[in-house]
Structure formats: C-alpha cells, structure tokens
Amino acid sequence: MSKPLSLRWLEVFRLVAKSGSIQQVASETGLSISTVSNHLRSLEDALGVALVDHGRRPMSLTPAGEVFARYVRDGLTVLKRGEAEIRSGNWRHATDLRLALVDDFDNQIAPELIRFLAHALPRCNFRHFTRPSHEIIEKLQEHKLDAGVATRPPGGTQGLIEYPLMRDPFIVIVPEKFKGEVQDLLSPHSDLPLLRYSRDYTIGKQIEIQLTRNKYNLPNRFELECNQSIMGLVAEGSGWAITTAGCFHRAHRYHDAVRATPFPGRNFVRIVSLFTLEVYPGTTSKLIHKALSSLIRQYFTEPMCKRHLWLKGDFRTMEDQAA
C-alpha cells in the first residue's frame, strides 16, 4: 500500500520548485532547513521517484519533477480556492479582507468604500493599507494582501486576477503664469525643468518609457515620490509636470495656480485596476469592483470632465467604456 501524501510535503515541494533553494523556503515558511529537506525527501520516497536534482545549486527539477510540479501547483490552487469559497464564497459571509489602495483614492474613495463594505460584509474584519502601486502588486504576489487597487504595471501580474477600473490619461501641468508653448517644454534647453515622479514608482516608469519612445531627452534635476509636492512646486512656478488626470484631480488646493493641458503628440494612459489573488472569491471581488467603479465615477471622472471638457470620453471608468 502506497504511503499517503502530506499536504505539507506538497506545499514545500511547490516552493522549492519555484525558488530552487531549500534555504529560501526555510526562511519563507519558518521551518528549519533540515525539516524542509526531510519533507522533500519524504515526498520523493512516497512517490518512488526523484523530483529534484539535489546536486545542483540552485536546485532544478527532474523531468518527473517538472510534470508533478504542474499538478501540485494546480491542485493547491484549487484547494486554496475551495478554502476561500468556504470561508467567504458567499460575500455576506466574508470574514477577512486585506485591501490596499493607491494613495490617489485615500481621501475621498477609501472612507466611502470602507463604509459600503462594512455594511455589505457584516461579518468581515478589514485591514486597509495605502501603498504605491508597485508595492501593492508585490504584496499581492507574496500573498500578503487579498485585493489591491493599483496601476497596471508595464510587466505582467502573474498569479493575479485583474478587474480594470479606470482609464487615466497622462496630461501636462504648467504654472498658471506660464505663457509659452507646451511643446517647447519638451526641449532639453527649456528654462522650466520637468518635475519627475520617482522612477521606482509605476507612474514614473510609464512616463520615462513614453519620453524615451518619443526621443525626448530631458535633464533629470528633480525626482519626487509625492504627488502633492510635485503639484505644489508647479504652482510655485518651479517647474512643470507630466501627470495623469486622476493625480491632478486630487490636488485640489493647487488647481487655481496651475493649468492642465493635453500631452502634446500621441496620447498615453495608465490603467488603474483592482487586482486579487487567483484564489480570492470572485463574488467578493466583483462586489468591490462595482463599488469602486461607482465611487471613481462620482468623485473623479465626472467632476474632472465637467471642468475640463477636452477630457470627456478619455478619462473614464472602464465600465463606461464597456457601455
């Protein structure tokens, strides 16, 4: 009679197959290195086949290990999805939600969303975080969050489900007293410097990709993380900025001292989405997505498009696009 397989063995094997390092798996799981090794050996003994080439660093899977790893990954995903559905498949019975939002939504949308979810999910315990987009994606992929609202990164989002929320076009912000041509600001000899977003941030990376694509080589004198700081400096006349309609909209205090104009040349946008783990219940995800879409329309896209008619049809929720 074959020995039954332990769920712990399978989970350890999945992690070793992913990282190729017993030491890393031990660090991630809190197990000792010898315990991780024993779990892996026990699985191989139970199956009667070598799954990992133990003589290589980093470890690599054997042909049998490659095949088995696919089944283990799919099987554990199904089990986790089943666990999640049992715990919170019916959204009215959801018990836990670790949700992160980009700071764009921290002032107006986050409080309204939490109030709505507190009523819609009466048994749920909430943990709300505010993080930059790249950190939200990282924490989701590390399974430290259940759901997060972030800018879609230039690279992939492996292991996550995406629910697009908002199409947010990039625009140019200049001081109100600036009377020149916006196109002239894209010259490296412009007297008014570009105030950049940090290139560690997703929005900063997107802007740099677009500048490079259009062969704009601008001096890098100022690079900031804070949206409000950038808008404040533009208002003071210290520079100009490439930002998005959404980022500009939330900097209300500076609107009278700056001017928003379309980005010259080919338009480009960021997509803000709700991302969830593959195992997170779709019923709850769709509930959150619908609530967010309504709030974004109420507090962002509609007010902004009323003030800046040239944004109408360009700055919108993805539900509006579908309609």
C-alpha positions in Angstrom: 0.0 0.0 0.0 1.4 3.4 -1.0 2.1 6.0 1.6 -0.4 8.9 1.6 1.0 12.2 0.6 1.2 15.0 3.1 -0.2 18.4 2.1 2.8 19.9 3.9 5.2 18.0 1.6 3.3 19.2 -1.5 3.5 22.8 -0.3 7.2 22.6 0.4 7.8 20.9 -3.0 5.9 23.8 -4.7 8.0 26.4 -3.0 11.3 24.5 -3.8 10.2 24.1 -7.4 9.6 27.9 -7.6 12.8 29.1 -5.9 15.3 26.3 -6.3 16.5 26.9 -2.8 15.8 25.0 0.4 17.3 27.8 2.4 14.9 30.3 0.9 11.9 28.0 1.5 13.0 27.6 5.1 13.1 31.4 5.5 9.7 31.8 3.9 7.9 29.1 5.9 9.7 29.5 9.3 10.8 25.8 9.1 14.3 24.6 9.7 16.5 23.7 6.7 16.6 20.1 7.8 12.8 20.0 8.1 12.3 21.3 4.6 14.8 18.7 3.3 13.0 15.9 5.2 9.6 16.9 3.7 11.1 16.9 0.2 12.8 13.5 0.7 9.6 12.1 2.2 7.6 13.1 -0.8 10.1 11.6 -3.2 10.2 8.4 -1.1 6.4 8.1 -1.1 6.3 8.5 -4.9 9.4 6.4 -5.5 10.9 8.9 -7.9 13.4 11.8 -7.7 11.7 15.1 -8.2 14.7 17.4 -7.7 18.3 17.3 -8.7 19.8 17.7 -5.2 23.3 18.1 -6.5 22.7 21.4 -8.3 22.5 24.9 -6.9 20.0 26.3 -7.5 18.1 23.1 -7.4 16.4 22.1 -10.7 13.5 19.8 -11.3 13.9 16.4 -12.9 11.7 15.6 -15.8 9.3 13.8 -13.4 9.5 16.8 -11.1 8.5 19.2 -13.9 5.4 17.1 -14.6 4.5 16.7 -11.0 5.0 20.4 -10.2 2.3 21.4 -12.6 -0.2 19.1 -10.9 0.8 20.2 -7.5 0.5 23.9 -8.5 -2.9 23.4 -10.0 -4.1 21.2 -7.1 -3.0 23.5 -4.4 -4.6 26.4 -6.2 -7.9 24.6 -6.3 -7.7 23.7 -2.7 -7.0 27.3 -1.7 -9.8 28.5 -3.8 -12.1 26.0 -2.1 -10.9 27.1 1.3 -11.6 30.7 0.3 -15.0 29.9 -1.0 -15.9 28.1 2.1 -14.7 31.0 4.3 -16.2 33.8 2.2 -17.7 32.4 -1.1 -21.0 34.0 -0.2 -19.9 37.6 0.1 -22.3 38.2 3.0 -20.3 35.7 5.0 -16.9 37.0 4.2 -14.8 37.2 7.3 -11.4 38.8 6.3 -10.3 41.3 3.7 -6.8 42.7 3.4 -7.2 45.5 1.0 -4.7 48.1 -0.3 -5.4 51.2 -2.3 -3.1 53.6 -4.1 -2.9 57.0 -2.3 -4.9 58.6 -5.2 -8.0 57.2 -3.6 -7.1 57.7 0.1 -9.0 61.0 0.8 -12.4 60.5 -0.9 -12.9 57.0 -2.1 -11.3 54.9 0.7 -13.6 56.1 3.5 -16.7 55.7 1.3 -15.6 52.2 0.2 -14.9 51.0 3.8 -18.3 52.3 4.9 -20.0 50.5 2.0 -18.1 47.2 2.6 -18.8 47.4 6.4 -22.5 47.3 5.6 -22.3 44.8 2.7 -20.0 42.4 4.6 -21.3 42.5 8.1 -19.1 39.7 9.4 -15.9 40.8 7.7 -12.7 42.1 9.5 -11.0 44.7 7.4 -7.3 45.7 7.2 -6.8 48.7 4.9 -3.4 49.8 3.6 -2.2 52.7 1.5 0.8 51.8 -0.7 2.4 52.7 -4.0 1.3 50.6 -6.9 4.5 48.6 -7.2 4.4 47.6 -3.5 0.7 46.6 -3.8 1.5 44.2 -6.7 4.5 42.8 -4.8 2.5 42.2 -1.6 -0.3 40.5 -3.6 2.1 38.2 -5.3 3.6 37.4 -1.8 0.0 36.6 -0.6 0.2 39.4 2.0 -2.9 41.0 0.6 -6.3 39.7 -0.7 -7.0 42.6 -3.0 -5.4 45.8 -4.1 -6.1 48.8 -6.3 -3.0 49.7 -8.3 -1.8 51.0 -11.7 -1.3 48.2 -14.1 2.5 47.7 -14.3 4.4 47.6 -17.6 5.3 44.0 -16.9 3.0 41.1 -16.1 1.0 40.3 -13.0 1.4 36.6 -12.8 -0.8 34.8 -10.3 -3.3 37.7 -10.1 -6.8 38.4 -11.4 -7.3 41.9 -12.9 -10.5 43.9 -12.9 -9.9 47.1 -14.8 -11.3 50.2 -13.1 -10.2 53.5 -14.7 -8.6 54.8 -17.9 -6.5 57.7 -16.7 -4.8 59.7 -19.5 -1.4 61.5 -19.0 -1.6 65.2 -19.2 0.7 68.2 -18.7 0.6 70.6 -15.7 2.2 74.0 -16.0 2.2 77.1 -13.8 -0.8 79.4 -14.4 1.6 82.2 -15.3 3.4 80.2 -18.0 2.6 81.7 -21.4 4.8 79.6 -23.7 4.1 76.6 -25.8 3.8 73.2 -24.1 5.8 71.6 -26.9 8.8 73.9 -26.1 9.0 72.3 -22.6 10.0 69.0 -24.2 13.3 70.6 -25.3 16.3 69.9 -23.1 17.1 73.6 -23.3 13.8 74.7 -21.7 14.2 77.1 -18.8 11.4 75.4 -16.9 12.5 72.0 -15.6 10.5 68.8 -15.6 9.5 67.7 -12.1 9.6 63.9 -12.4 7.9 61.2 -10.4 10.3 58.7 -8.8 11.3 56.1 -11.3 10.8 53.5 -8.6 7.1 54.2 -9.0 4.9 52.7 -11.7 3.7 56.1 -12.9 7.3 57.3 -13.1 8.3 54.3 -15.2 5.4 54.8 -17.6 6.4 58.4 -18.1 10.0 57.6 -18.8 9.0 54.9 -21.3 6.9 57.4 -23.2 9.7 60.1 -23.2 12.2 57.5 -24.4 9.8 56.2 -27.1 9.4 59.8 -28.4 13.2 60.5 -28.1 12.7 63.3 -25.6 16.0 63.6 -23.6 15.2 66.0 -20.7 17.6 66.8 -17.8 16.8 64.9 -14.6 17.1 67.6 -11.9 14.1 66.8 -9.8 12.6 63.4 -9.0 10.0 63.2 -6.3 7.7 60.5 -4.8 4.9 62.7 -3.5 2.2 63.9 -6.0 1.2 66.8 -3.8 4.9 68.0 -3.6 5.1 68.0 -7.4 1.8 69.9 -7.8 2.9 72.4 -5.1 6.2 73.1 -6.9 4.4 73.6 -10.2 2.1 76.0 -8.5 5.1 78.0 -7.3 6.5 78.2 -10.8 9.5 75.9 -10.0 8.8 73.6 -12.9 6.2 71.6 -14.9 5.0 68.0 -14.7 3.6 65.1 -16.6 1.0 63.5 -14.5 -2.5 61.9 -15.0 -5.9 63.4 -14.9 -6.6 61.4 -11.7 -3.4 62.5 -9.9 -4.1 66.1 -10.9 -7.7 66.0 -9.8 -6.9 65.1 -6.2 -4.5 68.0 -5.8 -7.5 70.4 -5.4 -5.6 73.0 -3.4 -3.3 73.9 -6.3 -5.9 74.0 -9.1 -6.2 77.8 -9.2 -2.4 78.2 -9.5 -1.7 75.7 -12.3 -3.1 74.9 -15.8 -3.8 71.4 -17.2 -3.3 70.8 -20.9 -3.3 67.6 -23.1 0.1 65.9 -23.5 1.5 67.0 -26.9 1.7 64.3 -29.5 0.5 60.8 -29.1 -1.8 60.2 -26.1 -0.9 57.6 -23.5 -2.7 56.4 -20.4 -2.4 54.4 -17.3 -5.0 51.8 -16.3 -5.9 51.6 -12.7 -7.3 48.1 -11.7 -8.5 46.0 -8.9 -6.1 43.0 -8.5 -6.9 40.0 -6.5 -5.3 36.6 -5.8 -6.4 33.8 -8.0 -7.9 32.0 -5.0 -9.9 35.0 -3.8 -13.7 34.6 -4.3 -14.9 36.2 -7.5 -18.2 37.2 -5.8 -16.5 39.4 -3.3 -14.1 40.7 -6.0 -17.0 41.8 -8.3 -18.7 43.4 -5.3 -15.6 45.5 -4.6 -15.1 46.3 -8.3 -18.7 47.5 -8.8 -18.5 49.8 -5.7 -15.1 51.2 -6.7 -16.3 52.0 -10.3 -19.3 53.9 -8.9 -17.1 55.9 -6.5 -14.5 56.7 -9.1 -17.2 58.0 -11.4 -18.7 60.1 -8.7 -15.5 61.6 -7.2 -13.0 61.5 -10.1 -14.1 61.2 -13.7 -17.4 63.1 -13.8 -16.2 66.2 -11.8 -12.9 66.3 -13.7 -14.5 66.0 -17.1 -17.1 68.8 -16.3 -14.2 71.2 -15.5 -12.0 70.1 -18.4 -14.3 69.2 -21.4 -11.3 68.1 -23.5 -11.0 65.0 -21.2 -14.6 63.8 -21.8 -14.5 60.3 -23.2 -10.8 59.9 -22.5 -10.9 60.0 -18.7 -13.4 57.4 -17.7 -14.2 54.2 -15.8 -13.8 51.0 -17.7 -17.5 50.3 -17.1 -18.3 53.4 -19.1 -16.1 52.1 -21.9 -18.0 48.8 -21.9 -21.3 50.6 -22.0 
